[in-house]
Amino acid sequence: LALRSTLELLISGRRILQRYNRVSNSFFSPLSINPDPTYFLADS
C-alpha cells in the first residue's frame, strides 16, 4: 500500500514537472534563437 502511494506521488510529481517545463519553455522559447525541436517532441 505504501509502494502504491509512492508511485502515485512520483506520477503526480512528474505531471507537475512536465506542466512546469511546458510553461517555462513557452515563456523562454521567444528568447532562444535556435530552440531544440526534440524538446517539443519529447513532451508528447
MDAnalysis code that builds the backbone (N, CA, C; Angstrom):
import MDAnalysis as mda
import numpy as np

u = mda.Universe.empty(132, n_residues=44, atom_resindex=np.repeat(np.arange(44), 3), trajectory=True)
u.add_TopologyAttr("name", ["N", "CA", "C"] * 44)
u.add_TopologyAttr("resid", np.arange(1, 45))
u.add_TopologyAttr("resname", ["LEU", "ALA", "LEU", "ARG", "SER", "THR", "LEU", "GLU", "LEU", "LEU", "ILE", "SER", "GLY", "ARG", "ARG", "ILE", "LEU", "GLN", "ARG", "TYR", "ASN", "ARG", "VAL", "SER", "ASN", "SER", "PHE", "PHE", "SER", "PRO", "LEU", "SER", "ILE", "ASN", "PRO", "ASP", "PRO", "THR", "TYR", "PHE", "LEU", "ALA", "ASP", "SER"])
u.atoms.positions = np.array([
    [0.844, -1.203, 0.000],
    [0.000, 0.000, 0.000],
    [0.877, 1.251, 0.000],
    [1.980, 1.182, 0.753],
    [2.900, 2.321, 0.794],
    [3.595, 2.493, -0.554],
    [3.877, 1.355, -1.209],
    [4.545, 1.420, -2.509],
    [3.629, 2.073, -3.536],
    [2.335, 1.753, -3.451],
    [1.375, 2.326, -4.395],
    [1.271, 3.834, -4.216],
    [1.227, 4.283, -2.982],
    [1.123, 5.722, -2.724],
    [2.388, 6.439, -3.187],
    [3.523, 5.761, -3.067],
    [4.778, 6.349, -3.526],
    [4.784, 6.496, -5.039],
    [4.276, 5.475, -5.735],
    [4.210, 5.543, -7.196],
    [3.267, 6.644, -7.636],
    [2.133, 6.779, -6.950],
    [1.177, 7.827, -7.296],
    [1.790, 9.202, -7.065],
    [2.601, 9.322, -6.013],
    [3.257, 10.592, -5.719],
    [4.277, 10.932, -6.804],
    [5.019, 9.918, -7.255],
    [6.006, 10.138, -8.314],
    [5.325, 10.523, -9.619],
    [4.202, 9.873, -9.929],
    [3.478, 10.176, -11.167],
    [2.917, 11.591, -11.120],
    [2.313, 11.964, -10.000],
    [1.753, 13.310, -9.878],
    [2.864, 14.352, -9.913],
    [3.995, 14.042, -9.308],
    [5.126, 14.960, -9.324],
    [5.687, 15.120, -10.726],
    [5.679, 14.017, -11.483],
    [6.179, 14.077, -12.858],
    [5.255, 14.925, -13.721],
    [3.948, 14.810, -13.489],
    [2.989, 15.617, -14.246],
    [3.191, 17.093, -13.956],
    [3.461, 17.420, -12.699],
    [3.691, 18.821, -12.323],
    [4.963, 19.338, -12.988],
    [6.001, 18.501, -13.031],
    [7.254, 18.911, -13.668],
    [7.058, 19.130, -15.157],
    [6.292, 18.249, -15.806],
    [6.048, 18.401, -17.243],
    [5.269, 19.672, -17.512],
    [4.290, 19.968, -16.636],
    [3.494, 21.184, -16.811],
    [4.371, 22.417, -16.605],
    [5.270, 22.362, -15.605],
    [6.166, 23.485, -15.346],
    [7.141, 23.679, -16.499],
    [7.656, 22.561, -17.026],
    [8.591, 22.641, -18.155],
    [7.908, 23.211, -19.380],
    [6.627, 22.859, -19.584],
    [5.902, 23.359, -20.745],
    [5.686, 24.860, -20.621],
    [5.345, 25.322, -19.425],
    [5.107, 26.750, -19.204],
    [6.409, 27.532, -19.340],
    [7.477, 27.049, -18.734],
    [8.763, 27.747, -18.800],
    [9.301, 27.742, -20.225],
    [9.048, 26.659, -20.957],
    [9.521, 26.577, -22.344],
    [8.768, 27.567, -23.213],
    [7.463, 27.688, -23.003],
    [6.670, 28.619, -23.800],
    [7.038, 30.061, -23.458],
    [7.602, 30.251, -22.270],
    [7.993, 31.595, -21.852],
    [9.375, 31.972, -22.386],
    [10.291, 31.003, -22.383],
    [11.669, 31.286, -22.792],
    [11.922, 31.022, -24.270],
    [11.005, 30.322, -24.935],
    [11.233, 29.988, -26.342],
    [11.390, 31.215, -27.235],
    [10.644, 32.322, -27.019],
    [10.863, 33.511, -27.852],
    [12.252, 34.124, -27.631],
    [12.858, 33.836, -26.480],
    [14.165, 34.412, -26.174],
    [15.293, 33.609, -26.818],
    [15.044, 32.317, -27.032],
    [16.083, 31.477, -27.619],
    [16.107, 31.638, -29.132],
    [17.308, 31.720, -29.678],
    [17.446, 31.933, -31.120],
    [17.167, 30.639, -31.884],
    [17.707, 29.536, -31.367],
    [17.528, 28.258, -32.055],
    [17.036, 27.202, -31.070],
    [15.725, 27.104, -30.854],
    [15.175, 26.129, -29.904],
    [15.349, 24.704, -30.412],
    [15.451, 23.760, -29.493],
    [15.641, 22.369, -29.867],
    [14.297, 21.729, -30.218],
    [14.113, 21.272, -31.455],
    [12.828, 20.687, -31.870],
    [12.526, 19.383, -31.147],
    [13.550, 18.696, -30.645],
    [13.333, 17.422, -29.970],
    [12.653, 17.632, -28.621],
    [12.750, 18.827, -28.067],
    [12.130, 19.104, -26.779],
    [10.611, 19.057, -26.893],
    [10.085, 19.585, -27.995],
    [8.636, 19.591, -28.189],
    [8.132, 18.175, -28.453],
    [8.934, 17.364, -29.130],
    [8.519, 16.004, -29.455],
    [8.549, 15.114, -28.218],
    [9.433, 15.399, -27.292],
    [9.583, 14.557, -26.111],
    [8.411, 14.727, -25.153],
    [7.739, 15.865, -25.202],
    [6.648, 16.126, -24.275],
    [5.394, 15.360, -24.661],
    [5.228, 15.061, -25.952],
    [4.041, 14.345, -26.418],
    [4.259, 12.843, -26.255],
])
